[in-house]
C-alpha cells in the first residue's frame, strides 16, 4: 500500500492557462480593491469602501482557486466572475447616463451608472475595466472548456456541480417546526 502524501494546494501539477488567468486577475483585483479602499478615485474609477471590499473578496477567491490544484474550481470561479463583471459592464454601457458621481473620481462622467447612490456608482473607466475583466476571465473559462472537450466529460462536470449545489441545499433546508 502506497503511503498518502500531504502537500500544499499549490504543489503538484503545473498550472494550466485557466489557473494562471485566475491567479493573475485575482492578484490584479486585490491590488485594485486595496487601492480603492485607500483612494476612492484610484485610476479615475468610482470605488467606495464597500465596492472595493467586494473587489478584494473576488480577487482573493480567484487567486485561491487558481492557486490550488483543482482546475474545475478555477473554471467555476472564472465563469462566475465573468458573469458578475459582464453584467456590470453590460449595464454600465447600456444604462449609463451623463452625470456627476458622488463616489470616487468626482469629475462629470458621460456614462455614469448609479446602482446605490453614494455607495456603488460606475463610470466609463469602470465599464472599460469590467469589460476587459469579462473577456479575460471568459478566456480562462473557454480554455478549461476546450481542454475538457471529451464527449460527455463536460456534461459530467456540470452534473457534478449541479448535484453539489443540490446536496448543500438539502442539508441546509430543514423543515421549520412550530
Backbone torsions as a table, in degrees:
resi	resn	phi	psi	omega
1	UNK	NA	131.3	-177.6
2	UNK	-81.7	133.9	-178.8
3	UNK	-69.0	145.6	179.4
4	UNK	-76.8	133.0	179.2
5	UNK	-104.5	140.2	177.9
6	UNK	-109.8	129.4	179.6
7	UNK	-138.5	163.2	178.5
8	UNK	-70.9	157.9	-177.4
9	UNK	-61.4	-19.9	-177.6
10	UNK	-90.7	-7.1	-178.3
11	UNK	-90.2	168.0	176.4
12	UNK	105.9	-128.7	-176.8
13	UNK	-61.9	146.6	175.3
14	UNK	-67.0	154.2	-178.1
15	UNK	-70.0	140.7	174.7
16	UNK	-95.2	179.1	-174.7
17	UNK	-62.0	-40.7	179.7
18	UNK	-61.3	-44.4	179.7
19	UNK	-67.5	-38.7	179.3
20	UNK	-65.7	-41.5	177.0
21	UNK	-62.9	-44.9	179.8
22	UNK	-59.7	-43.7	179.4
23	UNK	-67.8	-43.2	-179.1
24	UNK	-63.8	-50.0	-179.4
25	UNK	-65.2	-39.2	177.7
26	UNK	-60.0	-46.1	178.1
27	UNK	-62.5	-41.9	178.0
28	UNK	-62.0	-43.7	-179.9
29	UNK	-66.7	-35.4	176.6
30	UNK	-62.5	-44.7	179.4
31	UNK	-64.0	-45.1	-179.8
32	UNK	-64.5	-43.9	-179.0
33	UNK	-64.4	-43.8	178.4
34	UNK	-66.6	-37.5	176.0
35	UNK	-64.8	-37.2	178.5
36	UNK	-68.2	-30.6	176.2
37	UNK	-68.8	-39.4	-179.7
38	UNK	-78.6	-41.8	-177.1
39	UNK	-131.2	102.8	-174.3
40	UNK	-64.0	-22.7	178.8
41	UNK	-99.0	22.2	-176.7
42	UNK	-53.5	126.2	176.2
43	UNK	57.1	29.2	178.3
44	UNK	77.9	11.1	-179.6
45	UNK	-92.5	174.0	-178.5
46	UNK	-117.2	82.7	-172.2
47	UNK	-110.5	105.3	172.5
48	UNK	-80.9	169.7	179.5
49	UNK	-63.5	-40.7	-179.9
50	UNK	-64.3	-48.7	-178.8
51	UNK	-66.9	-36.3	176.5
52	UNK	-64.3	-37.6	177.2
53	UNK	-64.6	-38.0	176.9
54	UNK	-65.4	-40.6	178.9
55	UNK	-64.6	-42.9	179.0
56	UNK	-63.4	-43.7	179.4
57	UNK	-61.2	-44.3	178.7
58	UNK	-65.6	-35.7	176.9
59	UNK	-64.7	-41.7	178.6
60	UNK	-64.3	-43.0	179.0
61	UNK	-63.1	-44.2	178.6
62	UNK	-63.9	-45.3	-178.4
63	UNK	-63.8	-45.2	-178.9
64	UNK	-63.1	-45.7	-178.8
65	UNK	-68.8	-26.0	173.8
66	UNK	-77.4	-31.0	-177.1
67	UNK	-75.0	-41.2	-178.1
68	UNK	-75.3	155.1	-174.3
69	UNK	-85.4	65.5	175.5
70	UNK	-141.8	98.9	-174.9
71	UNK	-67.2	-28.4	179.2
72	UNK	-64.7	-41.2	177.8
73	UNK	-65.7	-36.4	175.7
74	UNK	-63.2	-43.2	178.0
75	UNK	-61.2	-45.9	-178.0
76	UNK	-63.0	-43.4	-179.9
77	UNK	-68.6	-39.6	176.4
78	UNK	-61.3	-44.8	-179.3
79	UNK	-66.0	-43.6	-179.8
80	UNK	-61.4	-47.5	-178.2
81	UNK	-77.8	-19.9	169.3
82	UNK	-62.1	-45.2	179.3
83	UNK	-65.7	-45.5	-178.4
84	UNK	-59.8	-54.9	-177.8
85	UNK	-71.9	-30.2	177.0
86	UNK	-64.8	-40.9	177.8
87	UNK	-66.5	-39.0	176.5
88	UNK	-62.9	-44.0	-179.3
89	UNK	-65.6	-46.3	-179.1
90	UNK	-61.6	-46.2	179.2
91	UNK	-63.3	-40.8	-179.1
92	UNK	-64.6	-46.1	-179.3
93	UNK	-69.8	-36.4	-176.1
94	UNK	-82.4	-37.8	-172.1
95	UNK	-108.7	-3.8	-178.6
96	UNK	-66.9	139.4	-179.6
97	UNK	-129.9	157.8	176.7
98	UNK	-60.5	137.5	179.5
99	UNK	-178.1	172.5	177.7
100	UNK	-109.3	123.0	-177.8
101	UNK	-74.5	155.9	175.2
102	UNK	-105.7	-0.7	179.7
103	UNK	-126.2	137.4	172.7
104	UNK	74.6	-138.9	-177.9
105	UNK	-61.6	118.4	-167.0
106	UNK	-98.3	16.3	175.9
107	UNK	-82.4	151.1	177.0
108	UNK	-56.0	141.2	-175.8
109	UNK	-124.2	133.8	-178.4
110	UNK	-74.5	-16.5	-176.9
111	UNK	-130.6	48.7	-177.8
112	UNK	-77.4	129.0	175.6
113	UNK	-118.3	116.0	179.7
114	UNK	-100.0	110.0	178.5
115	UNK	-90.5	-53.2	172.6
116	UNK	-127.1	111.7	-175.9
117	UNK	-55.8	130.7	178.4
118	UNK	78.6	-4.7	-177.8
119	UNK	-124.7	-51.3	-174.9
120	UNK	-131.9	92.8	178.9
121	UNK	-125.6	138.5	-178.0
122	UNK	-124.1	135.5	177.6
123	UNK	-112.5	-171.9	-175.8
124	UNK	-60.6	-40.4	179.3
125	UNK	-64.2	-38.9	177.2
126	UNK	-63.8	-39.5	179.4
127	UNK	-65.7	-38.8	178.0
128	UNK	-63.5	-47.2	178.9
129	UNK	-59.9	-46.1	179.4
130	UNK	-62.4	-36.8	178.3
131	UNK	-66.4	-45.5	179.0
132	UNK	-62.7	-46.0	178.4
133	UNK	-59.3	-39.9	179.1
134	UNK	-59.8	-48.6	-177.0
135	UNK	-69.6	-37.6	179.5
136	UNK	-67.2	-46.8	179.7
137	UNK	-66.8	-34.4	176.3
138	UNK	-64.0	-35.8	176.0
139	UNK	-61.5	-40.5	177.2
140	UNK	-64.8	-42.3	179.2
141	UNK	-66.6	-41.4	179.2
142	UNK	-65.6	-37.7	178.3
143	UNK	-61.3	-45.0	178.6
144	UNK	-61.9	-43.5	-179.5
145	UNK	-61.7	-40.6	179.9
146	UNK	-65.6	-43.7	-178.7
147	UNK	-68.1	-28.1	-178.8
148	UNK	-105.2	42.5	-173.8
149	UNK	-88.3	11.9	175.7
150	UNK	-61.7	138.8	-177.4
151	UNK	-60.7	128.6	178.6
152	UNK	91.1	-24.8	-177.7
153	UNK	-67.7	-42.2	179.2
154	UNK	-63.9	-44.0	179.7
155	UNK	-62.0	-37.4	179.0
156	UNK	-63.8	-41.7	179.7
157	UNK	-65.6	-46.6	179.4
158	UNK	-64.7	-34.4	176.2
159	UNK	-64.8	-41.7	177.3
160	UNK	-61.6	-42.8	179.5
161	UNK	-62.7	-46.7	-179.5
162	UNK	-62.5	-43.0	179.1
163	UNK	-65.3	-36.2	178.5
164	UNK	-63.8	-44.9	178.1
165	UNK	-65.0	-40.1	179.0
166	UNK	-62.6	-44.6	-177.5
167	UNK	-65.7	-38.5	177.4
168	UNK	-67.5	-37.1	-179.6
169	UNK	-66.6	-41.4	-178.3
170	UNK	-70.7	-27.6	178.0
171	UNK	-74.6	-29.1	-177.3
172	UNK	-93.6	-23.9	-179.0
173	UNK	-91.8	85.2	177.0
174	UNK	-95.7	149.3	-179.2
175	UNK	-63.9	145.4	178.6
176	UNK	-86.5	128.3	177.7
177	UNK	-106.5	134.7	-179.4
178	UNK	-99.6	NA	NA
